[in-house]
Amino acid sequence: MDRQKAGLIAFGIIVFIMYAFGLHIFDAVWSFPSQRAVPLMVLALVGTGIYATIRLGFPQLRYLKHGINVTRGLYDNPEDEGDLNHFKALTTALSATVGIGNIAGVATAIYYGGPGALFWMWVTAFFGTTLKYAECTLSMKYREMDALGKTAGGPMYTIDNALGKNWRWMAVAFASFAVICSFATGNAIQSFTVSDQIYSEVANVVGNTHYLTLKHELWNGFHVSILQFINGIVMATVVGLVIIGGINRIGNVTGYLAPIMALVYVSAASLIIISNIDKIGESFSLIFTMAFNPPAAVAGTGGGILMTMLWGIKRGLYSNEAGQGSAAIAHSTAKTKYPVREGAVAMLGPFIDTLIICTMTGLVILSTGAWKHTQFFVNITATSAEEARQAIELGVFQGRELFNSSLLTSFAFKDGLSFLFNYGDKIVTVSVLLFAVSTAIAWSFYGNRSAVYLFGEKAIMPYLWVYVAFVFIGGIAELEAIWAFGDAALGIMTFPNLISIVLLTGALKGMTKEYFSKEHVPYHKS
């Protein structure tokens, strides 16, 4: 069966399942087999990471320096086949992963799992680095060139070209859910986050009854304001102007945007950490102590090491997307003759995303004491389960307001930068805007390549226009159902990628050994 027919059948099956069973069936992807056990998804991702790390001899330690040198451009040859140099391929991938997970994801992990959750985020990043190396090296090895002369790579091509036609169904499943995921979590959710943040900022100034912020009911249960329409149009225009230009324009934009947005956020976080340097030792002590021995929670409120571990692992995976296969699509565009070379570059992603940026967010939340405004702190401090329940329900405990997600990070930044000015939370707002825009831009390429795999080059423009439409939709609507479905799509597309990594680890080990047995000389123009 050819890819187009298989793709149509796959989308037909997905629509049928949604119609017959509803979206709730997809919610189980990240919770199966039960809410009280470690989810199969988490076991599969971490387990595959540990397996690949041991089998490949800890590449994240042995080849990290080489990856840095490649990213610096020491081996860049403009004559090599591909679309982007190593640095732009990395920034394109980072633009999709460095984002809401670094701001809201860390805060959510601490809110529910406590300071120790940060340790388990580090664990997922360490082993996830090997998954990034594996999936990106394999995608480079088995990439194709499309009819327009552009690179076409990713786990779908790895599965199809390396494992053969009998495994095509798995490649089609990956590509189908990658397209869905690009519309949802990679796009509409980012647009909604930006629009909602702008609406909140403007409403704080002019109120909710201003002609811009007043929400009108268009139909039962759906309310929207003029400002949200404007937000949606502006976002759709900005993203459309970039993505219609193709991967080269995407690479040029992310090559500037990713470093700038990281610099703004990291600089602000660094100032807070330096100003609280006397509390950093205590913060690390909290992380390590509560990772293995969190205080007993009030009976009936939940807690313990499983809760801490689970939230750390889940948010770590959400942050760096290691093992999910998405970043491999961006890295497969690199200009190089050596797949392992780009795999070494890809390893820098989890280091930058989780071990640096997420850690800085966590230290800001801990060193400022903002973590005491969380459900976790309520559970370990309340004198009874009833007191904890009421505090969480009211959002106030011992005179402290409780904050979750980006609101917790905003609170920590405002408090941490109060010695300079009272607008530290606006740093988080600006970061949310930049991160969300860059994520939407990068994910358009992931969905684009997945659509090309399924339906050919003729699908590019229709896909991009639908993608831009979803940017607008995200700007005007609350998308809880789409968020849940997008998360499920992200989870489902992970399994084919992990299976291919396990099956091809032997071949990957041989490629790695062969590459590093040679001397690599920096490129010089003649």
C-alpha positions, 0 to 999 in steps of 0.5 A: 500500500502506498503512503497516500492511501495509508495516510488517508486510512490512518486519519479515517481511523483516528476520526472514527475513534474520536466519534465512537469513543470521544477524546477521553480515550486519548487521555489515557496515553499518559496515564495508562495503566492507572493514575496510581502507577508509573505510566507505560509512556514514562517507562518506555521513554526512560527505559529506552533511554537507559538501554540505548545509553548503556548499549552505545557506551554513554555517548552524552559524556564521550561525544559532548565536546565534539558536538560543541565543536560541530555546532561552532561550525568547525566542520561546516562545509557549504558544499555538503548536501542539506538545507541548514548548517549545524547551528541553525538545525540545532536552533530550529529544534531548540525553538520547538522545545525551549518554551512553555515547558521551561517556564510552566512545566518546571513550575507545575512539577514543583507545584505538585511534586516539590523541589525533588521533582527537579532532580528527576527532570535531570535524570530524564534529560541525561538519558534523553540525551542519548535518545536525541543522539539516536533518533537524529543520527538515524534520521540523518542516515535515512533521510531523502531529498524531495522533488523540490530538492529539499531534505525530507527526514525524520522517524517516518523515513527511518522506519520506512527506509531502515526497517522496510515496507512491512513496518510502513504502518508504523511510519504512517502512524508516526507521521499522521499523529505528528501532523495532528500534534503540529496543529494542536500542541505545536501551534494552537496552544502556543497561539492561545497562550500568547493571546491569553497572556496579552489579554490578561495584561491589557485587561489589568490596565483597562478592565474587562468592560473596555470595548477591546476586552469585553467578551461577546457570546457568539454562540452558547458557551463561546465568548470572544473579545475584539482583542483576541481577534486582533491577537489571532490575526497578528499571530497568524500573519507573523507565523505565516510570513515566516513559514510560507518561506520554507525551511531556509527562512525558518532557520534564519528566523530561529537562528536569531530568535532562539538565542535572543529569547534564551538570553533574555530569560537566562539573564533575568534568572541569573540576576535572581540566582546571584542576588540569592546566592546565599540560598542556592546551597539550601536550594540544592539540598532541598532538591536532593533531599526531597528527590529520595525522601520527600516529607510525608504528606497529610493522609489522603492528600497524596505524595511520596517519592512516586509523586515526586518522581512522576512529575519530574519525569513527565515534565522533563520529557515534556520540556525536551521532547527527547525520544518523541522524534520531533526534533529529528525532523529538524536535525535531518536538514543539516548540511553534512555527509556524516549522520553521527556528526549531527547526532552529536549536535542534537545531544546539546538540546536536552543539556541546554533545554533541561539541564540549564534553562529548566534548572535556572527556573527551578532555582529561581522558584526555590531560592525566592521561596516561591515554592512555598506557594504550592500544593506540595508545600500545603500537603507537607505542612497542613495539620490535617487532610481537611485543612489541606483540601480547603487551602487548595480549594481556596488557593490560599494557605497560611496567608500565602496565595497558591500559584501554579504553572507560569503564574508561579514562575511569574511570581518568583521572577517578580519577587526575585527582581524586586530589588531592581524594579517591580516588573520582573513578572513582565520578563516571563510575559515577554519570554512566553511571547517569544517562546510560543512564537518560535515553537509555532514556527518550528512545529510548522516544519515538523508537520510540513515534512510529515504531510510530505511523507504521507501525501507528497510535495503537493500537500505543502501549501494546503498544509501550511494554510491550514496551519496558519488558520489554526494559529488564528483559531488558537488566538480566539478560543480556549482549547482544552480538548485540543490540548488533551488531544495534542498531548495524546498525539505527541505520546502516540507518535513516540512509540514508533520512534522508540521501537525503531531506536531499539531495533536499530541500536546495533546499526547505530553502534556500528555507525558511531564506532566507524565515525569516531575511528577517523580523524576529523579535521576542521574545514577550511576554504581553499 
